[in-house]
Amino acid sequence: MNPRKEATYRMLSLIAAVIFVLPCVFLVFPIFDINPDDLWKMDSLMEFICAYKNTLLLAGAGVLIQIVIALPAGYAIARIPSPKAQTFFLLTCVFFLLLPQQALMLPQYLVLMNIGWLDSLKGLLIMTAFQPWMILLFWFAAKRIDSSLFDSAICDGASNWVLFRKIYAPIVRPYVMIAAFLSIAESWNLLEQPMTFLQSKEKYPLSMILMQLSADSTDNAELKNVLCLLFAIPLMILFGTMVKKIIDT
């Protein structure tokens, strides 16, 4: 790593430490007051473990579905020869991006109820699969690629699939990593959709479990601190890994 990249990485790591790590320090001290014999007897801990598994599923499967949809969509819009058609699709993405999430809750709820996917994680995944901001990001990445690369490949007989796989996908890899991190962070903190579409407690994600714990009395305050810390640690690790990979790219 050259000195300039290393300095940038250190600066971003310091910013991340101040934003993410420092608040978690205050959650560590009460951990030592927990009685280990009572820890596994707490119902909230069992619920947290189940919610952790659900959140990992939502974040992992969600980011794959969203990128599989948005990556070719952004490429396809950028390759449309008509500027008016491009503008139409981009304005459609902007419209859904600016549309309040609450306005879509009722139609989504009715759709899930009619297809029998209400109160299921797969229904929640489907309703969060379309991310217009991600399509706009990949469209922007595609527009930054020199068109001569595509033109020369087309002259050599390359198909659209070859253009996508050999030229577009490798060049936009840093954008994919950024989109993946933002998507995972959004799924990790998802709250409104699970509150609307899920009724079974065993299917709740972490955000809903922590919200319920926060609404409870001050009992088991030390455990709540532990759960909040465990909630934040994966995102901190992911942020540091993503920043290093993006800088090295």
N, C-alpha and C positions, 0 to 999 in steps of 0.2 A: 504494500500500500504506500503510495507516495505521500510526502508530508502534508500536502494540501488536503487530501482525502482523509488522512488520519486526524488532522485538526478539526475538520468538519464533523467527523464521526464523534470525536471527544466532546465537541460543543453540543451536538444533538443528544448525546448520552447524558450530559450534565443537565440539559433542559428537561429530559425525560425523568431524571432523578428528582429534580425539584417538583415537577408536576405530579408524578406518580408515586415515587418511592417515599418522599418525605412525609406525606400524610399517613402512609402506612406505618411509619415508625411509631406513631402514637397509639397504634392498635396493638403493638407487640407487647408493651409492658404489662397489660392486664392478663396476658396469656399465662404468666407464671402463677397466677392465683387460682387456676383451674385444678380441680381435683381429678387426677387421671382415672380414678376408680369410678367416678360418676360420669365421665365424659361419654362413654358409649351407651349409657342408660338414657340419654336425653333423646327424646323423639325428634327434636329439631335437627340433631346431627344426622339421624337416619334420613330424614327428609332432604337434608342438604346433599347427602351422597347421591340420592336418587336424582335430585335436581341438577347436580353436577353432570351426571351422565346424560341427562336430557339436553343440557346446554351444550355439551360437547357435540352431541349429535346434530343439534340445530345449527351450530356454528360451522362444523365440518361439512355436513351435507349441504347446508345453505350456501356456503361460499362456492362450492363446486357447481351447484345448479345455476347460481346467478352468473358466474363467469362463463359457463357453457352457453347461456342465453345471450349475455351482453357482448361477449368478445366477437362472435360472428355478426351480431346485429350492428355493432359499431363499424365493423369492416364493410358490411354490405351497404350501409348508408353512405359511407365515404366513397365507395366505388360507383355509386349511382351517377351516371353522366349528366343528368338534368339537375341544375342548381335549384329549380323550383321544387322538385321532388325531394331533394335533400333538405331544403328548408321546411317542407311540410312535416317530414319525419322528425326533424330536430325540434320543431315547435310542439309536436305531439309529446315528445319526451319532456320538454320543458313544462308543458301543461300538467302532466301527471306528476312532475317533480314539485310543482308549486301547489298542486291540489292537496288540501289538508288530509292527513291519514284518516281522520275521523269521518270524512265524507264517504270513504270507501268501506267503512266497517260493516254497515248494514248490508250492502250488496254482497260483500264477501261472506258474511255470516249466512245469508240466504243460500248462496251457492254451495257452501260447505254442508249446510243442513240438507239440501236437496240431493247431493251426491253421497251422503252418509259419511262424510269425513270430518264432521264436527267433533270436537273433543279428541283430536288425534294430532300427533306430531307431523304426520305427512300432510295434513290439511294446512297446518301452520307453515310448513316449508313451501307449499305451492303458493300460498297467498303472499309470501315474501320473496318469491322467485324473480319477479320483474322489478328491476332497479334502474329507473331511467337515468340517474346520475352516472351509473356505471357505463351505460350505453354512450352517453355523451363523452365520458372520459376516453373510451376506446375509439370513438369517432375522432376526437381531437388528436389522439395518438396516430391514427391512420393518416390524417391530413398532414401531419408533420413529416411523413415519409416522402422522400423524393420520388415523384411520379416516374422519373426515368428508370428507376429500378423495376417498376411494374411493366413499363413499355418494353424494355429490353427482354424481360422474361417472356412477355407475350409474343414477341418476335421470334423467340426460340421455341415457341409452341407450348408454353406453360399454360395449364388450365387454371381456373379460379381456385381450385383446391390447392394446387401447387403454390400459387401466389400467396394464399392464406397461410399455408404451413411452412413454406421456405423463406418468405420475405416478411410478411406481416407479423406472424406470431413471435419469431425471435427478436424483432426490433422492439416490440411493445412489451417485452417481458418485465421491465421495471414498472410500467403502468399496471400490469397484472398483479404484481406484488403489492403495490399501493392499494389497489382495489380490494385485494384479498384481505389486507389488514383492516381497512375501513369496514368491509363487510362483516368480518369476524367480530370486530368491536361493536358494530350495530346489533348483530345477533346476540352477542354476549349480554347486552343491556336491554334486550327486547322486553317490553312490558305491556304496552297497550293491546297488541294482538293476542298474546297469551291470556290476558284478562278477559278478552272478548270470546275467544274461540275454545278455550280449555276450561273444563269443569272438574276433572279428576285431579286430585292433589298429586298423585304419583306421576303425572305428566307435566307438572309445573317446572319451568326453568328456574335458574338461580335468582333471577331478578325478582320473581314473585315470592319466593321463599324469604329473601332478605326484606322485601317490603312487608310481609306479614310479621316477621320478627321485629321489625322496627315499630310496627303498630302495637305490638304487645307491651306488657309492662316491662319494667327494668330488670326483671328476673333474668338470670343467666347472661348478664351483660358481658362477662368475659368471653363466653361462647360466641356471642354476636360479633365481638371484635375479631375472633379467630376466623369466623365465616367470612367476614368482610375482607380480611386479609387474603384468605384463600381465593376469594372471588377476583381480587385484583392481580394476583401474582401471574397467572397465565398471560394476561394482556401485556404486562410489563416485560416478560420474557419475549413474547412475540414482537413487541415494538423494537426491542434492542436487536433481535435477529433480523427483522425486516430492514431496519436502517442500515445495518452493516452490509447486507446483501445488495441493497439499492446503491450504496456508495461504491461498492466493489464492481458493480455492473458497468 
